[in-house]
């Protein structure tokens, strides 16, 4: 181990940075995608009543993902505020 670089701390920082930097936005995007499923193209003049809806499973998964994102944001703010 190098006396100038703590590789264990560097590894932890890299992993947490990747999870929060890419993971949280990806979870947020997935939650929004679950709330708004793809809409098939409808020819003009026809009613769009056959459009798919998210359904209860989609709403539950989206709610869970959004709760994780909000909890992570709250945890990050509390760590910054309570840092001494």
Backbone atoms as SQL, in Angstrom:
CREATE TABLE atoms (id INTEGER PRIMARY KEY, chain TEXT, resi INTEGER, resn TEXT, atom TEXT, x REAL, y REAL, z REAL);
INSERT INTO atoms VALUES
  (1, 'A', 1, 'UNK', 'N', 0.843, -1.184, 0.000),
  (2, 'A', 1, 'UNK', 'CA', 0.000, 0.000, 0.000),
  (3, 'A', 1, 'UNK', 'C', 0.884, 1.243, 0.000),
  (4, 'A', 2, 'UNK', 'N', 0.508, 2.205, -0.772),
  (5, 'A', 2, 'UNK', 'CA', 1.220, 3.457, -0.866),
  (6, 'A', 2, 'UNK', 'C', 0.927, 4.298, 0.371),
  (7, 'A', 3, 'UNK', 'N', 1.922, 4.968, 0.878),
  (8, 'A', 3, 'UNK', 'CA', 1.709, 5.777, 2.084),
  (9, 'A', 3, 'UNK', 'C', 0.974, 7.085, 1.774),
  (10, 'A', 4, 'UNK', 'N', 0.909, 7.465, 0.530),
  (11, 'A', 4, 'UNK', 'CA', 0.229, 8.706, 0.167),
  (12, 'A', 4, 'UNK', 'C', -1.221, 8.481, -0.202),
  (13, 'A', 5, 'UNK', 'N', -1.541, 7.314, -0.718),
  (14, 'A', 5, 'UNK', 'CA', -2.891, 7.026, -1.199),
  (15, 'A', 5, 'UNK', 'C', -3.466, 5.858, -0.408),
  (16, 'A', 6, 'UNK', 'N', -4.620, 6.086, 0.182),
  (17, 'A', 6, 'UNK', 'CA', -5.338, 5.023, 0.881),
  (18, 'A', 6, 'UNK', 'C', -6.262, 4.360, -0.135),
  (19, 'A', 7, 'UNK', 'N', -5.852, 3.218, -0.655),
  (20, 'A', 7, 'UNK', 'CA', -6.597, 2.556, -1.714),
  (21, 'A', 7, 'UNK', 'C', -7.950, 2.046, -1.244),
  (22, 'A', 8, 'UNK', 'N', -8.066, 1.657, 0.016),
  (23, 'A', 8, 'UNK', 'CA', -9.341, 1.201, 0.548),
  (24, 'A', 8, 'UNK', 'C', -10.363, 2.340, 0.544),
  (25, 'A', 9, 'UNK', 'N', -9.963, 3.508, 0.976),
  (26, 'A', 9, 'UNK', 'CA', -10.868, 4.662, 0.973),
  (27, 'A', 9, 'UNK', 'C', -11.190, 5.093, -0.461),
  (28, 'A', 10, 'UNK', 'N', -10.209, 5.029, -1.335),
  (29, 'A', 10, 'UNK', 'CA', -10.427, 5.399, -2.732),
  (30, 'A', 10, 'UNK', 'C', -11.440, 4.465, -3.387),
  (31, 'A', 11, 'UNK', 'N', -11.365, 3.172, -3.090),
  (32, 'A', 11, 'UNK', 'CA', -12.300, 2.193, -3.627),
  (33, 'A', 11, 'UNK', 'C', -13.722, 2.490, -3.134),
  (34, 'A', 12, 'UNK', 'N', -13.871, 2.772, -1.857),
  (35, 'A', 12, 'UNK', 'CA', -15.197, 3.063, -1.295),
  (36, 'A', 12, 'UNK', 'C', -15.790, 4.333, -1.896),
  (37, 'A', 13, 'UNK', 'N', -14.981, 5.350, -2.049),
  (38, 'A', 13, 'UNK', 'CA', -15.458, 6.607, -2.631),
  (39, 'A', 13, 'UNK', 'C', -15.897, 6.386, -4.075),
  (40, 'A', 14, 'UNK', 'N', -15.148, 5.604, -4.829),
  (41, 'A', 14, 'UNK', 'CA', -15.500, 5.340, -6.225),
  (42, 'A', 14, 'UNK', 'C', -16.816, 4.577, -6.334),
  (43, 'A', 15, 'UNK', 'N', -17.015, 3.582, -5.488),
  (44, 'A', 15, 'UNK', 'CA', -18.245, 2.790, -5.543),
  (45, 'A', 15, 'UNK', 'C', -19.451, 3.633, -5.150),
  (46, 'A', 16, 'UNK', 'N', -19.358, 4.373, -4.066),
  (47, 'A', 16, 'UNK', 'CA', -20.476, 5.219, -3.636),
  (48, 'A', 16, 'UNK', 'C', -20.749, 6.307, -4.664),
  (49, 'A', 17, 'UNK', 'N', -19.716, 6.856, -5.245),
  (50, 'A', 17, 'UNK', 'CA', -19.890, 7.871, -6.280),
  (51, 'A', 17, 'UNK', 'C', -20.605, 7.335, -7.509),
  (52, 'A', 18, 'UNK', 'N', -20.269, 6.112, -7.905),
  (53, 'A', 18, 'UNK', 'CA', -20.949, 5.519, -9.063),
  (54, 'A', 18, 'UNK', 'C', -22.404, 5.194, -8.751),
  (55, 'A', 19, 'UNK', 'N', -22.644, 4.672, -7.564),
  (56, 'A', 19, 'UNK', 'CA', -24.023, 4.335, -7.196),
  (57, 'A', 19, 'UNK', 'C', -24.906, 5.570, -7.110),
  (58, 'A', 20, 'UNK', 'N', -24.418, 6.615, -6.477),
  (59, 'A', 20, 'UNK', 'CA', -25.237, 7.819, -6.333),
  (60, 'A', 20, 'UNK', 'C', -25.216, 8.674, -7.588),
  (61, 'A', 21, 'UNK', 'N', -24.125, 8.665, -8.307),
  (62, 'A', 21, 'UNK', 'CA', -24.025, 9.498, -9.505),
  (63, 'A', 21, 'UNK', 'C', -24.761, 8.943, -10.702),
  (64, 'A', 22, 'UNK', 'N', -24.822, 7.623, -10.815),
  (65, 'A', 22, 'UNK', 'CA', -25.513, 7.009, -11.948),
  (66, 'A', 22, 'UNK', 'C', -26.737, 6.219, -11.505),
  (67, 'A', 23, 'UNK', 'N', -26.687, 5.646, -10.327),
  (68, 'A', 23, 'UNK', 'CA', -27.773, 4.791, -9.863),
  (69, 'A', 23, 'UNK', 'C', -29.047, 5.540, -9.518),
  (70, 'A', 24, 'UNK', 'N', -28.930, 6.638, -8.790),
  (71, 'A', 24, 'UNK', 'CA', -30.128, 7.386, -8.404),
  (72, 'A', 24, 'UNK', 'C', -30.840, 8.015, -9.602),
  (73, 'A', 25, 'UNK', 'N', -30.142, 8.657, -10.523),
  (74, 'A', 25, 'UNK', 'CA', -30.848, 9.153, -11.713),
  (75, 'A', 25, 'UNK', 'C', -31.466, 8.031, -12.550),
  (76, 'A', 26, 'UNK', 'N', -30.803, 6.888, -12.601),
  (77, 'A', 26, 'UNK', 'CA', -31.365, 5.761, -13.351),
  (78, 'A', 26, 'UNK', 'C', -32.637, 5.244, -12.683),
  (79, 'A', 27, 'UNK', 'N', -32.642, 5.180, -11.345),
  (80, 'A', 27, 'UNK', 'CA', -33.849, 4.747, -10.634),
  (81, 'A', 27, 'UNK', 'C', -34.977, 5.744, -10.817),
  (82, 'A', 28, 'UNK', 'N', -34.660, 7.028, -10.809),
  (83, 'A', 28, 'UNK', 'CA', -35.672, 8.051, -11.028),
  (84, 'A', 28, 'UNK', 'C', -36.260, 7.936, -12.430),
  (85, 'A', 29, 'UNK', 'N', -35.406, 7.741, -13.430),
  (86, 'A', 29, 'UNK', 'CA', -35.879, 7.596, -14.807),
  (87, 'A', 29, 'UNK', 'C', -36.731, 6.340, -14.967),
  (88, 'A', 30, 'UNK', 'N', -36.345, 5.258, -14.321),
  (89, 'A', 30, 'UNK', 'CA', -37.128, 4.031, -14.388),
  (90, 'A', 30, 'UNK', 'C', -38.493, 4.213, -13.731),
  (91, 'A', 31, 'UNK', 'N', -38.535, 4.944, -12.619),
  (92, 'A', 31, 'UNK', 'CA', -39.812, 5.209, -11.958),
  (93, 'A', 31, 'UNK', 'C', -40.735, 6.023, -12.856),
  (94, 'A', 32, 'UNK', 'N', -40.196, 7.029, -13.514),
  (95, 'A', 32, 'UNK', 'CA', -41.022, 7.823, -14.428),
  (96, 'A', 32, 'UNK', 'C', -41.491, 6.986, -15.611),
  (97, 'A', 33, 'UNK', 'N', -40.634, 6.086, -16.074),
  (98, 'A', 33, 'UNK', 'CA', -41.020, 5.216, -17.181),
  (99, 'A', 33, 'UNK', 'C', -42.133, 4.252, -16.763),
  (100, 'A', 34, 'UNK', 'N', -42.084, 3.776, -15.525),
  (101, 'A', 34, 'UNK', 'CA', -43.138, 2.885, -15.032),
  (102, 'A', 34, 'UNK', 'C', -44.468, 3.617, -14.890),
  (103, 'A', 35, 'UNK', 'N', -44.415, 4.899, -14.579),
  (104, 'A', 35, 'UNK', 'CA', -45.650, 5.670, -14.434),
  (105, 'A', 35, 'UNK', 'C', -46.266, 6.022, -15.778),
  (106, 'A', 36, 'UNK', 'N', -45.462, 6.054, -16.833),
  (107, 'A', 36, 'UNK', 'CA', -45.957, 6.432, -18.153),
  (108, 'A', 36, 'UNK', 'C', -45.508, 5.388, -19.171),
  (109, 'A', 37, 'UNK', 'N', -46.237, 4.273, -19.281),
  (110, 'A', 37, 'UNK', 'CA', -45.813, 3.234, -20.226),
  (111, 'A', 37, 'UNK', 'C', -45.915, 3.724, -21.665),
  (112, 'A', 38, 'UNK', 'N', -45.264, 3.008, -22.546),
  (113, 'A', 38, 'UNK', 'CA', -45.247, 3.431, -23.949),
  (114, 'A', 38, 'UNK', 'C', -46.654, 3.412, -24.537),
  (115, 'A', 39, 'UNK', 'N', -46.908, 4.390, -25.360),
  (116, 'A', 39, 'UNK', 'CA', -48.218, 4.546, -25.985),
  (117, 'A', 39, 'UNK', 'C', -48.081, 4.129, -27.438),
  (118, 'A', 40, 'UNK', 'N', -48.879, 3.151, -27.885),
  (119, 'A', 40, 'UNK', 'CA', -48.784, 2.771, -29.297),
  (120, 'A', 40, 'UNK', 'C', -49.288, 3.904, -30.185),
  (121, 'A', 41, 'UNK', 'N', -48.751, 3.963, -31.377),
  (122, 'A', 41, 'UNK', 'CA', -49.185, 5.018, -32.289),
  (123, 'A', 41, 'UNK', 'C', -50.633, 4.756, -32.699),
  (124, 'A', 42, 'UNK', 'N', -51.437, 5.808, -32.611),
  (125, 'A', 42, 'UNK', 'CA', -52.860, 5.716, -32.947),
  (126, 'A', 42, 'UNK', 'C', -53.088, 6.521, -34.212),
  (127, 'A', 43, 'UNK', 'N', -53.650, 5.909, -35.240),
  (128, 'A', 43, 'UNK', 'CA', -53.933, 6.685, -36.452),
  (129, 'A', 43, 'UNK', 'C', -54.898, 7.829, -36.137),
  (130, 'A', 44, 'UNK', 'N', -54.729, 8.908, -36.829),
  (131, 'A', 44, 'UNK', 'CA', -55.583, 10.068, -36.561),
  (132, 'A', 44, 'UNK', 'C', -57.041, 9.724, -36.850),
  (133, 'A', 45, 'UNK', 'N', -57.922, 10.229, -36.013),
  (134, 'A', 45, 'UNK', 'CA', -59.344, 10.000, -36.185),
  (135, 'A', 45, 'UNK', 'C', -59.876, 8.874, -35.315),
  (136, 'A', 46, 'UNK', 'N', -58.982, 8.021, -34.779),
  (137, 'A', 46, 'UNK', 'CA', -59.437, 6.937, -33.914),
  (138, 'A', 46, 'UNK', 'C', -59.266, 7.348, -32.457),
  (139, 'A', 47, 'UNK', 'N', -60.169, 6.919, -31.577),
  (140, 'A', 47, 'UNK', 'CA', -60.022, 7.266, -30.157),
  (141, 'A', 47, 'UNK', 'C', -58.816, 6.555, -29.559),
  (142, 'A', 48, 'UNK', 'N', -58.215, 7.191, -28.606),
  (143, 'A', 48, 'UNK', 'CA', -57.028, 6.642, -27.965),
  (144, 'A', 48, 'UNK', 'C', -57.385, 5.962, -26.650),
  (145, 'A', 49, 'UNK', 'N', -58.529, 5.290, -26.597),
  (146, 'A', 49, 'UNK', 'CA', -58.981, 4.650, -25.368),
  (147, 'A', 49, 'UNK', 'C', -58.220, 3.366, -25.072),
  (148, 'A', 50, 'UNK', 'N', -57.534, 2.821, -26.043),
  (149, 'A', 50, 'UNK', 'CA', -56.831, 1.560, -25.837),
  (150, 'A', 50, 'UNK', 'C', -55.402, 1.751, -25.359),
  (151, 'A', 51, 'UNK', 'N', -55.070, 2.919, -24.913),
  (152, 'A', 51, 'UNK', 'CA', -53.711, 3.169, -24.439),
  (153, 'A', 51, 'UNK', 'C', -53.470, 2.407, -23.137),
  (154, 'A', 52, 'UNK', 'N', -52.276, 1.840, -22.990),
  (155, 'A', 52, 'UNK', 'CA', -51.995, 1.098, -21.758),
  (156, 'A', 52, 'UNK', 'C', -51.824, 2.046, -20.579),
  (157, 'A', 53, 'UNK', 'N', -52.176, 1.552, -19.417),
  (158, 'A', 53, 'UNK', 'CA', -51.964, 2.317, -18.187),
  (159, 'A', 53, 'UNK', 'C', -50.895, 1.608, -17.366),
  (160, 'A', 54, 'UNK', 'N', -50.409, 2.289, -16.344),
  (161, 'A', 54, 'UNK', 'CA', -49.327, 1.732, -15.541),
  (162, 'A', 54, 'UNK', 'C', -49.785, 0.522, -14.745),
  (163, 'A', 55, 'UNK', 'N', -50.979, 0.527, -14.234),
  (164, 'A', 55, 'UNK', 'CA', -51.463, -0.587, -13.440),
  (165, 'A', 55, 'UNK', 'C', -50.931, -0.529, -12.021),
  (166, 'A', 56, 'UNK', 'N', -51.482, -1.350, -11.144),
  (167, 'A', 56, 'UNK', 'CA', -51.074, -1.280, -9.730),
  (168, 'A', 56, 'UNK', 'C', -49.633, -1.710, -9.493),
  (169, 'A', 57, 'UNK', 'N', -49.127, -2.662, -10.256),
  (170, 'A', 57, 'UNK', 'CA', -47.738, -3.095, -10.059),
  (171, 'A', 57, 'UNK', 'C', -46.775, -1.997, -10.479),
  (172, 'A', 58, 'UNK', 'N', -47.079, -1.335, -11.596),
  (173, 'A', 58, 'UNK', 'CA', -46.226, -0.234, -12.043),
  (174, 'A', 58, 'UNK', 'C', -46.206, 0.922, -11.062),
  (175, 'A', 59, 'UNK', 'N', -47.392, 1.242, -10.517),
  (176, 'A', 59, 'UNK', 'CA', -47.463, 2.310, -9.514),
  (177, 'A', 59, 'UNK', 'C', -46.695, 1.930, -8.241),
  (178, 'A', 60, 'UNK', 'N', -46.806, 0.682, -7.820),
  (179, 'A', 60, 'UNK', 'CA', -46.110, 0.244, -6.605),
  (180, 'A', 60, 'UNK', 'C', -44.595, 0.281, -6.801),
  (181, 'A', 61, 'UNK', 'N', -44.115, -0.228, -7.937),
  (182, 'A', 61, 'UNK', 'CA', -42.675, -0.197, -8.188),
  (183, 'A', 61, 'UNK', 'C', -42.157, 1.232, -8.333),
  (184, 'A', 62, 'UNK', 'N', -42.923, 2.074, -9.018),
  (185, 'A', 62, 'UNK', 'CA', -42.510, 3.467, -9.171),
  (186, 'A', 62, 'UNK', 'C', -42.477, 4.162, -7.816),
  (187, 'A', 63, 'UNK', 'N', -43.472, 3.900, -6.980),
  (188, 'A', 63, 'UNK', 'CA', -43.481, 4.489, -5.643),
  (189, 'A', 63, 'UNK', 'C', -42.306, 4.026, -4.811),
  (190, 'A', 64, 'UNK', 'N', -41.960, 2.753, -4.914),
  (191, 'A', 64, 'UNK', 'CA', -40.811, 2.229, -4.175),
  (192, 'A', 64, 'UNK', 'C', -39.508, 2.872, -4.653),
  (193, 'A', 65, 'UNK', 'N', -39.344, 2.987, -5.966),
  (194, 'A', 65, 'UNK', 'CA', -38.133, 3.605, -6.499),
  (195, 'A', 65, 'UNK', 'C', -38.036, 5.076, -6.111),
  (196, 'A', 66, 'UNK', 'N', -39.145, 5.789, -6.184),
  (197, 'A', 66, 'UNK', 'CA', -39.124, 7.203, -5.803),
  (198, 'A', 66, 'UNK', 'C', -38.870, 7.365, -4.308),
  (199, 'A', 67, 'UNK', 'N', -39.382, 6.442, -3.494),
  (200, 'A', 67, 'UNK', 'CA', -39.113, 6.499, -2.052),
  (201, 'A', 67, 'UNK', 'C', -37.628, 6.289, -1.764),
  (202, 'A', 68, 'UNK', 'N', -36.999, 5.382, -2.495),
  (203, 'A', 68, 'UNK', 'CA', -35.556, 5.155, -2.317),
  (204, 'A', 68, 'UNK', 'C', -34.767, 6.391, -2.713),
  (205, 'A', 69, 'UNK', 'N', -35.151, 7.016, -3.811),
  (206, 'A', 69, 'UNK', 'CA', -34.459, 8.231, -4.258),
  (207, 'A', 69, 'UNK', 'C', -34.624, 9.346, -3.223),
  (208, 'A', 70, 'UNK', 'N', -35.840, 9.545, -2.740),
  (209, 'A', 70, 'UNK', 'CA', -36.071, 10.594, -1.740),
  (210, 'A', 70, 'UNK', 'C', -35.348, 10.293, -0.428),
  (211, 'A', 71, 'UNK', 'N', -35.332, 9.032, -0.016),
  (212, 'A', 71, 'UNK', 'CA', -34.615, 8.666, 1.201),
  (213, 'A', 71, 'UNK', 'C', -33.118, 8.910, 1.049),
  (214, 'A', 72, 'UNK', 'N', -32.578, 8.629, -0.131),
  (215, 'A', 72, 'UNK', 'CA', -31.151, 8.877, -0.368),
  (216, 'A', 72, 'UNK', 'C', -30.828, 10.365, -0.325),
  (217, 'A', 73, 'UNK', 'N', -31.702, 11.163, -0.883),
  (218, 'A', 73, 'UNK', 'CA', -31.502, 12.618, -0.842),
  (219, 'A', 73, 'UNK', 'C', -31.559, 13.113, 0.599),
  (220, 'A', 74, 'UNK', 'N', -32.544, 12.641, 1.350),
  (221, 'A', 74, 'UNK', 'CA', -32.657, 13.039, 2.759),
  (222, 'A', 74, 'UNK', 'C', -31.467, 12.596, 3.580),
  (223, 'A', 75, 'UNK', 'N', -30.994, 11.378, 3.337),
  (224, 'A', 75, 'UNK', 'CA', -29.824, 10.891, 4.055),
  (225, 'A', 75, 'UNK', 'C', -28.599, 11.728, 3.729),
  (226, 'A', 76, 'UNK', 'N', -28.430, 12.073, 2.456),
  (227, 'A', 76, 'UNK', 'CA', -27.290, 12.904, 2.062),
  (228, 'A', 76, 'UNK', 'C', -27.326, 14.277, 2.699),
  (229, 'A', 77, 'UNK', 'N', -28.506, 14.868, 2.756),
  (230, 'A', 77, 'UNK', 'CA', -28.632, 16.180, 3.401),
  (231, 'A', 77, 'UNK', 'C', -28.338, 16.078, 4.889),
  (232, 'A', 78, 'UNK', 'N', -28.820, 15.017, 5.535),
  (233, 'A', 78, 'UNK', 'CA', -28.573, 14.873, 6.975),
  (234, 'A', 78, 'UNK', 'C', -27.087, 14.631, 7.262),
  (235, 'A', 79, 'UNK', 'N', -26.397, 13.927, 6.384),
  (236, 'A', 79, 'UNK', 'CA', -24.962, 13.716, 6.569),
  (237, 'A', 79, 'UNK', 'C', -24.212, 15.042, 6.442),
  (238, 'A', 80, 'UNK', 'N', -24.612, 15.867, 5.476),
  (239, 'A', 80, 'UNK', 'CA', -23.944, 17.161, 5.295),
  (240, 'A', 80, 'UNK', 'C', -24.223, 18.078, 6.468),
  (241, 'A', 81, 'UNK', 'N', -25.465, 18.126, 6.933),
  (242, 'A', 81, 'UNK', 'CA', -25.845, 19.047, 8.016),
  (243, 'A', 81, 'UNK', 'C', -25.216, 18.614, 9.334),
  (244, 'A', 82, 'UNK', 'N', -25.156, 17.318, 9.611),
  (245, 'A', 82, 'UNK', 'CA', -24.652, 16.831, 10.894),
  (246, 'A', 82, 'UNK', 'C', -23.161, 16.572, 10.904),
  (247, 'A', 83, 'UNK', 'N', -22.486, 16.879, 9.818),
  (248, 'A', 83, 'UNK', 'CA', -21.043, 16.665, 9.762),
  (249, 'A', 83, 'UNK', 'C', -20.346, 17.655, 10.693),
  (250, 'A', 84, 'UNK', 'N', -19.441, 17.134, 11.483),
  (251, 'A', 84, 'UNK', 'CA', -18.730, 18.013, 12.439),
  (252, 'A', 84, 'UNK', 'C', -17.273, 18.109, 12.075);
